[in-house]
Amino acid sequence: MTYCLAINAETGFVLCSDSRTNAGFDNISTYSKMHTFAWPGNRVFALLASGNLATTQLVVKRLHADLASGASPNLLSVNNMHEAVDYVATVSSHVQNMHVVRDGGKVNFEATFILAGQIGSDRHETLMIYPQGNYIHESSEHPYLQIGEIKYGKPILDRVIKRDILLERAARCALVSMNSTVRSNLTVAPPIELLVYRKDSLCITHKLSLAENDDFARQLSEVWNQGLVTALQNLPKFDWELSDAAVVTDNALKSAK
């Protein structure tokens, strides 16, 4: 399985993905699900991939091949993000259809993508591409997109992520969301990749790969876990707890006398 996340803030975007692929209990491997394309000063794209590995790998290979051959369209020739997402969606649909014809429909070759990027002075955008080739933006109320195993990491996003969130805070939130998913689902696992893009920079400067034993990832997990325990302890008490505590205190005082 997979968990990929994109947060679109006013000052840029944050992407996070795991690296585990699972084709059965005895066939578990590690592959990057975050793919970047950058022409500094011109445009930046990052693609998150979920679904059939044969499909996602071939889609990325086709994107690179079109760039190398100068085919039109390609990621360097598109004029805006909507042309870019149309192009990626078309490549994805073509690859899926090709696999289905070859296999005779016995295997699910569907794939879902998140395309994030910025071209020139246009606004940075994040869009999710469905297997059928249609795509959506994130909502204004919840400015993030998820693909794969989304349910475990969603609660903190709903509570914390707003359009005006600071990028570094959004990045830490993304890692906590991923940590919650890794703890709850064995098919999602490190290395965890994180990309932080600051709007109008038109280059990729902050990208991390965090292994399972990474000191930063371990510290973040420990602090978050302790924070949850502390928050639970500080929740308001039930009325009967206060009454019971008063009785216990009163009895202790009588015994002391």
Sequence and secondary structure as in RCSB ss.txt:
>XXXX:A:sequence
MTYCLAINAETGFVLCSDSRTNAGFDNISTYSKMHTFAWPGNRVFALLASGNLATTQLVVKRLHADLASGASPNL
LSVNNMHEAVDYVATVSSHVQNMHVVRDGGKVNFEATFILAGQIGSDRHETLMIYPQGNYIHESSEHPYLQIGEI
KYGKPILDRVIKRDILLERAARCALVSMNSTVRSNLTVAPPIELLVYRKDSLCITHKLSLAENDDFARQLSEVWN
QGLVTALQNLPKFDWELSDAAVVTDNALKSAK
>XXXX:A:secstr
  EEEEEEETTEEEEEE  EEESSTT EEE   EEEEEETTTEEEEEEEEE HHHHHHHHHHHHHHHHHT SS T
TT SSHHHHHHHHHHHHHHHHHHHHHHHTS S   EEEEEEEEETTS  EEEEE TTS EEE  SSS EEEEES 
TTTHHHHHHH  TT  HHHHHHHHHHHHHHHHHH TTS S EEEEEEETT  S  EEEEE TT HHHHHHHHHHH
HHHHHHHHTS   HHHHHHHHHHHHHHHHHH 
